Amino acid sequence: MWDANVKNVICFLTDLYTQELSYGTLNTARSALSTILGKVDGVALGEHKLVIDFMKGISKPRPAAPRYHVTWNPDLVLKVLSSWDT
């Protein structure tokens, strides 16, 4: 494991944020850093209060995008499926 401090992690995540990357991308980077670095300041990176506060802070102005932009009307789908011969 590498030796790191939370200040460097927050600076790195801030740099990614200023590149206008999505919340999901930053969360993936945080997760990867947590795996690589292990504990930072004696605490798992994902459980470090400053990292948690940072991630909460960036989620407000740039929330995670919905997984799907369009969904099907289930009533219409069921109606079409029921009209098929089985």
QUIDA-V13353 format. One record per residue. N is the residue number from 1. RES is the residue in one small letter. BURIAL is + if it has 24 or more other ideal C-beta (glycine too) atoms within 12 Angstrom, else -. D_CENTER is the distance of its C-alpha to the mean C-alpha in whole Angstrom. Layout:
[[N,RES,BURIAL,D_CENTER] [N,RES,BURIAL,D_CENTER]]
This chain:
[[1,m,-,23] [2,w,-,23] [3,d,-,24] [4,a,-,21] [5,n,-,21] [6,v,+,18] [7,k,-,20] [8,n,-,19] [9,v,+,15] [10,i,+,15] [11,c,-,17] [12,f,+,15] [13,l,+,12] [14,t,-,14] [15,d,-,16] [16,l,+,13] [17,y,+,12] [18,t,-,16] [19,q,-,15] [20,e,-,14] [21,l,-,11] [22,s,-,8] [23,y,+,5] [24,g,-,3] [25,t,-,6] [26,l,+,6] [27,n,+,3] [28,t,-,6] [29,a,+,8] [30,r,+,8] [31,s,-,9] [32,a,-,11] [33,l,+,13] [34,s,+,13] [35,t,-,15] [36,i,-,17] [37,l,+,18] [38,g,-,18] [39,k,-,20] [40,v,+,20] [41,d,-,22] [42,g,-,23] [43,v,-,20] [44,a,-,17] [45,l,+,14] [46,g,+,12] [47,e,-,15] [48,h,+,16] [49,k,-,17] [50,l,+,16] [51,v,+,13] [52,i,-,12] [53,d,-,14] [54,f,+,12] [55,m,+,9] [56,k,-,11] [57,g,-,13] [58,i,+,10] [59,s,-,9] [60,k,-,13] [61,p,-,14] [62,r,-,11] [63,p,-,9] [64,a,-,7] [65,a,-,10] [66,p,-,12] [67,r,-,12] [68,y,-,16] [69,h,-,18] [70,v,-,21] [71,t,-,22] [72,w,-,26] [73,n,-,28] [74,p,-,29] [75,d,-,32] [76,l,-,33] [77,v,-,32] [78,l,-,34] [79,k,-,37] [80,v,-,37] [81,l,-,36] [82,s,-,39] [83,s,-,41] [84,w,-,41] [85,d,-,44] [86,t,-,43]]
